[in-house]
Amino acid sequence: MKKIIIGSDHAGFRLKEALKPYLEKLGFIVKDAGTYSQESCDYPLIAEYVARQVSKRRFLRGILICKTGIGNSIAANKVSRVRAALCYNIEVARLSRQHNNSNVLVLGADYVKTGIAKRIVGVWLKAKFQGGRHRRRIKQIGVIEKG
């Protein structure tokens, strides 16, 4: 069975909770990495945990949600082999997979309502990496990552 990991800070908690049953309906076993309430928390810790799980290939993909998505994107992209993509619409989500082979989807809860978030997630999960010239560019990112 397919597995996915999802995490949020307090600002993304409601959207995370709305997406979990949707992911299960799509056939995923969902690992909730927190937070577990709307009480204020530090997003970098959750973003790092989700990103490390993806980096270690315990999960092929992850989803992170915070108020704008910016903080989670910055934190997750510090982890080796993670390509976290902040997506606000369906086309960007699809292209983040096709061209960038993103493995962590980041959503900004204040800017993406539940209905469109579900559509973004669905498209992102179905989209396939196109390879070709994009593979070369992903390899170049890996070289940058290694310093």
Secondary structure, DSSP 4 states (H G I P E B T S, - for coil): -EEEEEEE-GGGHHHHHHHHHHHHHTTEEEEE-S--SSS---HHHHHHHHHHHHHTTSSS-EEEEESSSHHHHHHHTTSTT--EEE-SSHHHHHHHHHTT---EEEEETTTS-HHHHHHHHHHHHH-----THHHHHHHHHHHHHH-
